[in-house]
Amino acid sequence: MATINISLPAQLKAQAEELVDLGFYSSFSDVIRDALRRLVQKDPYEDLIKEAKRDYAIGKSTVLETDEDVDKFFDSLK
């Protein structure tokens, strides 16, 4: 495993150490590894969200605002 040195603001370091003290992580290194994993991990819904926003922007989507709208939409799929 590689070792690196990083500079952190004192408050951020204290918050990370508190997570270790509270038992959420076994070490400061575990906090950093988890943070990096979360940063680089792709959200499986990210592409779907982008597509939905794009469709909405071009008027290609339907906004379902009420329970009745939802019911009508699902009835139309039958």
HUURDA-V450386 format. One record per helix or strand. SS is the DSSP state (alpha for helix, beta for strand). FROM is the first residue (numbers start at 1). TO is the last residue. Records with the same first field share a line. If there is no record, write none. Layout:
BEGIN
SS=FROM-TO, FROM-TO
END
This chain:
BEGIN
alpha=10-21, 28-40, 46-57, 67-76
END
